[in-house]
Amino acid sequence: MALHTPAELLALVNSSIERLSLDKKPFRLYEPVKYTLSMGGKRIRPVMCLMACDMFGGDVQKAIPAALALEIFHNFTLLHDDIMDKAEKRRNMDCVHIRWNDNVAILSGDAMQIIAFDMLKELPDPIFRESVGIFSKTALEVCEGQQFDMDFETQENVCEAEYMEMIRLKTAVLLAASLKLGAVVGNAPSTQAGLLYDFGIHIGLAFQLQDDLLDVYGDPKTFGKNIGGDITTNKKTYLLIQALKRADATSREQLERWLALKDFQPDEKIKAVTAIFDQTKVKDNCQQEIERHYNMALECLKATQTEIDRKEPLMKLAAGLMYRTF
């Protein structure tokens, strides 16, 4: 069976989203949902779900409910994350809580989560129970990851291992579950679905580390968010954790002073902290860690028992995520 191209799968996801019935009352509940889903984005999770299904020779049409559930759930988390992070822009557009208000964003986000779970009922009966189990476990883990992330805001010391576990839960498990759900719909053996899950975990870790890099070193025009947001909010990213670990006494004192300041000019703080990142060479260290997880992901993918040409689309997607600028 011929594979679909990623462009074909993305078009299928987008057309399926456009057909969602969201023109209903109360408009103030559903309008932000439509607005959020209309922002577009990379649609990585639903496309990965369909690619995994396709990889094992499954019918991608049957995987559409799972793909939509993943995309809607992911966007629900962004609505709430943006409130917590006090973010103003998402994909170069106003965040929902900016365009409307916090309460609207919270309630519309809640509705999106319910819509996402409701989509799963469209899956074939033989895999419905397993799929709901995967989805529910993942949804709870994402919440756990977000709570760890919030805990880190007041936790004085965060080590590398704690940070990696947080991003595994907050980011990687949803990518991994996307692949596993697609594989399950494609009737893959459990061991093979497990290998794709592990592939997704390592790609997810690399993806988030790349996001940390782009928040400091990216181009706002391509990144889709303002640069330096993690620095101004004292977000304990991989870069900050490594900088605190590697800095000499003088640089560490400067860094800790910036972290303690309540009143500052954002541009000035971003420039000063970035200079310390440069001095401690944490950018190079982060890039090495990205490459390590990328290589581990490829090993998992290579171990799956499918023809090499059927793995090629996921290999290319992984490379695209690793070397992205957005």
N, C-alpha and C positions, 0 to 999 in steps of 0.2 A: 504494500500500500504506500503510495507516494506521500511524502511529508508536506505539510502546509508550510509556507514561508512565515517568518515572524510578522511580516507586514500583513499577510492574510489573516493571521490570528488576531493581531491588533485591530484590524478593520472589523473582524467578527465581534470582538469585545465592545468596540465603540458603538457599532450598530445595535448590539443587544442593550447597551446602556441607554441609548437614545429611545428605545422602545419601552423602557420602564414607564409604568403608569404613575406619574408623580404630579399630574395636573388635577389636584383635588384639594378640598378644604380640610383643615384651615390652611390657607395659603402661606401664612407666616411660619408654619411648621415644615411644609414641603418645599417652599421656594428656596430656602437655604440648601436643602438636599440637592435639588436640581442645579443650583448655582455651583455647589462643590463638585458635583460629578461632571459639570460642563467645563471645569477648569482644564480637563484633559490630564496631562501628566504622562509619565512613562508607562503606566499600566503594567508594571513589571510583574506583579503577582498574578493577575489573571492570565497574562500571556504565558508565564512560566507554567501555570496549571495546565493550560491547553497544550503546551509543548511537551510536558511530561506524558499526558494522555496520548498524544500523537506518537511519541517516541516508542511506546509499547503497542502501537497499532490500534489504539482505541478510537472510538467515534468522538471527535471533539465537540460535536453538537450536544452530546450527553453530558459533557463536562462544563457546559456554559453556566448552569446554576451555581456550581462550585466556584467558577471563575468570578462570577458577579458577586457572590457572597464575600469572597476575599477582597475584591476591590471596594465594595461598599463598606465593609468592616474597617479596612485600612483607612479610608477617608473619614470614617467616624472618629477614629483615634486622632486624626490630624485636627479636627475641630476642637477637641478637648485639649490636645497638646498645645495648640496655639494660644488658648486661654491661659494655661498654666505657664507657658513660656513668655507670655505677654508679646507674642509675635504680631507684627502688623501686616506682613506680606506672605502670600503663599502662591507660588508659581506666577509671580509678578502681578498678582491681583490682591485686593483687600481680603484679609481673613474674614470669616463669617462674623466673628465677634466684633470686628471693626465696622463692617458694612451694616450689621444690625446691632446686636449687643450680646453680652455674655449669656444672658438667660436664653435667648433664641438659639445661640450656638450649642448650649448644653442640651436643650430639649430636642433640637433637630439632630444632634449627634446621637442621642438616645434612640430616636426613631430610626436612624440609619443602622444602628446595631440590631434592632429588632427586624428590620427589613432584611438584613444580611442573613440572619438565622432562618428567616422564613423562606429564603431562596432555596435552602438545602432540601426542602420537602419535594422539590422537583427532580431530585436525583432518583435513579432506579432503586427499587426496594432492596435488592440484595446488598447494596453498598451504603444505603442510607444511614443505618445505625453506626457503622464504622466511621463514616464521614462526619456525622454529628459529633462523635467522640473526639476525632482529630481536631475538629473546629473548636469545640468547647474547651478542650485542654489548651489549645493555642491561645484562644481569646483570654483565658485566665492568666496564662503566662505573660502575655503582653501587658496586662494590668499589673502583674507582679514586677515586671521590668520598669514600668512607669513609676511605681511606688519606690523602688530602689533608687531611681533617678532623682526623685524628689527628696528622698532621705539624704542623698549625697549633698544636697544644697546646704544642709546644716551639719553634716558629718565632717569633722575637721580634717581627718585623713582618710583618703580612699586609695587603696592599692590597685595595681594593675589587674590582679585576678578578680577583684570585686567589680571593677569597671567592665571587664570582658564578660563576666556573667550577666551584668545588667544589660549590655547591648545584645547578648545572646537572647535574652528574654524579650527585650523591648523591640528588637528589629529582626534578628535572625530566624526566630522560630516561625514567624509568619511567612517568610520566604520559603523556609523548609516545608511548612505545611502546605503551601501552594503546590509545590512539586509532588508531595506525597499524595495529596488529594487527587491531582491529575493522574498519577500513576495508578491509584486505586480504581478510578473510573475506567482507566485503560486496561484493567484486569492484570496488572503486574503482580508477580509473586511478592509476598510480604518482605522477603529479604531484599529484593530489588527496589521496592518502594522505600525501604529503610536506607539504602545507599543513596537514593536521590534526596532523602531527607537530610542526611549528613552532608551531602554536596551543598544543599541549601543553607545549612548552618554555617559552613565555612565561607560561602559566598556572602551570606548576610553579615558576618563579622567583618569581612573585607569591605563590604559596602558601607557599613557604618563608620569604619575607620577612615574611609575615603571621604565620607560626609564631614567628619571632624576636620580633615585637611582642607576641604573646600570652603568650610565656614571661615577659615583664616586666610587661605591662599587662593581662593577661587575668584572668578570674575562675576560680579553681581548680575551682569547682563545675561550670562549663560546659566548661572547657579539658580536664579529664580528667587533668591532671598537676599536680604542685606548681609554683607560680609561683616564678621566680627561680633555677631550676636552672642555667641558662646562666651566670648571674652568679656563683654560688657555685663553679662549676667553671672559671671564666675562659674560657668558650667564646668563641672569636673570631667573634662574630656581626656582622651588618651594623651593628647599633646600637653595639657596642663599637668597631668599626673607625672609624665616623664620629665617635664621641665623642672618641677619641684624636686624631683629625684636627682637630676643631673646638674642643677645649677650650683655654682660656687656660692660662698657665703654672701658676697655682695649682691649677686644677681637674685639669689633667693630672697634676700631682705627686700629688694626692690619689688619683686613679684608679690610677696606677701603684703607689702604696703598697698599695692594696687588692688589686691583682693579685699583688703580691709576698708578701703575708701568707700564712703557712701555718696559723696558729692564729687563728681568728676565730669570732664568733658569726654564723651564716648570716643571721639576720634583720637584724642590724646592717649587714652587708655589702650585702645586697640593698637596704636603705633608702638607704644612702650612694651606691651606684653608680647607683641609679635617679634620685636627686636630680641627679647629674651628667648623666645622660641628659636629664633635663628641662631643665636649664640650657643644654645645648648644642643643644636642639631636634632631637635625632636622631629622635624619634618622627615629627615632621612630615616630615622628610627621607625616612624609610623609607616612609611612606604615599605620598609622591609617586612613589617608585620603584616601589611596588606598582602604582599607577595607570598608570604608563608602560608596564609590561609587560602589564598588563591590556588596555590600548588596542591594543598591538601584537598581542596574541593575537586580539582581535576583528577586526583587519584581515586576519589570516590566515584566519579562519573565513569572513569575508565574501567572500574571494576564491575559496572553493570553489564548484564549479559544480553546486550543488543548489538546490532551491527554498528560499526564505527560511523557510518554515514548518518545513522539515526541519532547519534550523540552530538553530531557536529553543530546543530543549531544552539544547543545549550552551551557548548564550548564557546561559541562565538558570543553568545549573550553574556557569559561570565567575563570574557575578555572586555566586552564593552562596558560592563559595570565597573570593572577594575580601573580602566583607563579613562573613565568619563570625566567631563568638566562641568557637569550639571547635576 
